[in-house]
Amino acid sequence: MRAIFTAVIFFGLTQMASSQDISDEKIKQLALEAILENPEIIMQAVGILKQRDAEIAASGANTVRLELENDPGSPNLGNPEGDVTVVEFFDYNCPYCRQAGKTVQELIGSDPNVRIIFQEWPVLGEGSMFAARAALASRAQGKYEEFHWTLMNGEGRATEASILKVARDLGLDIVKLLADMESPAVEVHLERSDDLARSLGFTGTPAFIVGDQTVPGMINLEKIEKLIADVRAAE
């Protein structure tokens, strides 16, 4: 109890300066005395900060997920009425995203009550941007799902030439596709994905939101199924 009390004092010292005439040097001296007397408060302070950051991240993830669940501009697969929503931020030229894509496909096949929301987040250059725009534009021709999985399961780097070949092979109208790639809806999706990903602290792809949990990096089927089960158990 004494250590906890000291930790509270430690965190309150800087706030005291705004309401009382206490110098910075005095605050430092009191803080140092508290640490020397109870060095364990350092770990307590770290724990408090980590808990605070986790709560902020969870709140942000939940807000983003709820926002995207009702966003017609975000492609989604699986069960549109599913009881658990998984959001994925990805780049078609990211090798880890391609591995994660296989996990997502397995998940959709094994769990009929999950909804996947895709956030195109092209961070790996011009080819990635062209791929994201083309995939989003393919929605206007009802081909997003086929286009997405063909690119995600492809070999080699996605380039303008290879992407247009996929579009032709899938029977898309190329002239319409190229026009739709510059549509306001595509622009909004890409800008929003970037803003949301960065607001959640994601620094690369893939990255997921499962319930109110943010999951940066690769994820296997067992882990994502566990996170989904935790969401269901909490409801």
N, C-alpha and C positions, 0 to 999 in steps of 0.2 A: 504493500500500500504506500509505503514511504517513497519508493521509486516512482510510482505512478503520480503521486502528488508533486514530486520534484519535476517530473516531465511536464506536468500541466503548468507549473511555474515557468519552466524553461520556454514553453511556447508562448506564454503570456507576456514575457519580458518586452519584446519588441512592440507589442500593442500598447504597453504602458507609456511608452515614450510619446505617443500622440496625445495622451490625456494628462500626463504629469511632467514635471520639469526634471527629467532624467537624461543624462548625457549618454551618448553612444558608448563612451569608454566605461561608464558605470554598468550599462547593460551587458557589455562584453565580460566585465569582471564577474558579475553575478552569474552569468551563463557558465563561465569557466568554473567557478566554484561549485555550481550545481553538478557539472559533468564530473569534476574530480571527486566529489563526494559520492556520486552514484553513476559510474561510467555506463551502467546498463541502460541508462535513459537514451543513449545514442541509438541502440537497437530498437528501443520502444518508439523513438521518434521516426526511425526508418519505417517501422511497421505501420505507424499512423499515416505517414505519407503514402505508403503503398496502398493502404486501404482506401484512402481518400481518392487516389488516382484510379483505383479499380472501380469505385462507385461512380466517379465522373465518366469513365469509359463506358460502364454498363448503361448509364443514363443516356449517353450519346448514342450508343449502339441501338438501344431500344427506340429512341426517337427516330433515328434513320430508318430502321426496319419498318416501323409503323408508317412512316412517310412513303416509303417505296412500295409498300403493300397496296397502296391506293394510287400509284403512279402509272398511268397507262403508257408512259414513255419508256418504261423498263420492261424488257422482254422477260417472260417467265415460262417455265416448263413444270412438269409434274402436275400435281392436283391444285387447280386454282383456288379450291376451297379447303386446302390442307390445313391441319391443325398446327403445324409448325412450318415456319418460313425460314429458308436459308438464303442469304444474300451472298453472291460471289462477285468479287472484283477481279478481273483477269485481263490478260493480254495474249493474243493468239500466238505471238512469237516467244512467249515465255515457256521454256521447257517444263518448268514445275507446274505451270497452269495446265499443260497438256496431260501431265500425270494426274493432277487433281481432277481434270475433266473426266478421266476414266472412273475415278471415285464417284463423281457426281452422277455419271451414267448408271453405275451400279446402284447408287442410292435411289435414283428414280425408279429403277427396275425392281428393287426389293421393298420399297416403302411406298405404298399407294396413297399415303396421306401426308406427303410432304410437298411443299411448294418451293421451287427454286427461282429466285429473281437474279437475273444477270445484269451486272453493271460493267459495261465495256470500259476498260481503263487502259488505253494504249500508251504505254510509257517507254516502249523500246524502239522508237524511231518511226520513220515515215511508213515503212511496210505495215507496222502495227496499226498506225492511224488509218491507213487505207483499208485494212482488213476490218477494223471496227466500224468505219463508216459504211462499208459495203454490207456488212452483216446487219447493221441497223436498217439500212435502206432496203434490204431484202424482205423486211417485214411487210412492206407495201405490196409485195407480190406473194405473200403467204409462204415464204420460204425460209424464214429465220431458223427454225429448228434444224432443217437439213443443212443449211449453210453453216450454221454454228458447228455442228458436229463434224462436218466434212473438213472445215478448217482446223478444228481442235484435234482431230485425229490424223491430220496430214503429216507428211514428212518434210523436213527441210523448212527453211525460213519462208514465211508468207510474204510474197512480193506482189506488186501490182499485176504482173503477168500471171502468176499462179492463181491469184484471187479471181481475176476475170475469167480464167479457164474454169475454175470451180463454178462460177456463175453461169457460164455457157453450158457446162455439163449438166447443171440442174435446171436448165431451160429458162433462165431468167432473161427478161428483156434488158439488154445491156444499156441501151440508150436511157431507158427509164431509171435503171439502177444508178447510173452515173449522175443523173439529175437529182434523184432522191438523196444521194449521198451528201448533197449540199443543202438539204432542207433544214429549216429552223428546228424541227423536232430532233434531228441528229445532233445539231450543234448544242441544243439544250441538254441532251442526254450526256454528251461527252464532257461538257463544262460542269455539269452537276456531279457526275461520277468523280471527277478530279477533286472538286470541292469537298464532297462527302468523305472520300477516302482520306484526304489530308486532315480533315477535321477530326477523324477518328484515330489519327496517328499512324496510319498505314504508310509504309515507305517503299513498298514494292508489291508485286503480284506473285502468287495469288493471295487473296485475303478474304476472310469470310466473316459473316455475322450469323450466329445461330442463337435465336432467342435474343437475350441481351448480352451475349458473350461475343467479343471480338476475337478472331482467330487469325493472326497474320501468318503467312507462310503455308507450307505444304500441310495437308491433312489426309489421313487415311480413312478408310471406311469405318473401321472400328471406333476411331476417335469421334468422327462426326455422328455416328449412331449413338454413342454415349452422350454426346451433347444434346442430341434430339430427345433422347430418353429422359435426360434431366429436365428439359423444358416441359415435357409432358407430365412428369412426376410433380412438378411445381404448380401445375394448373389446378 
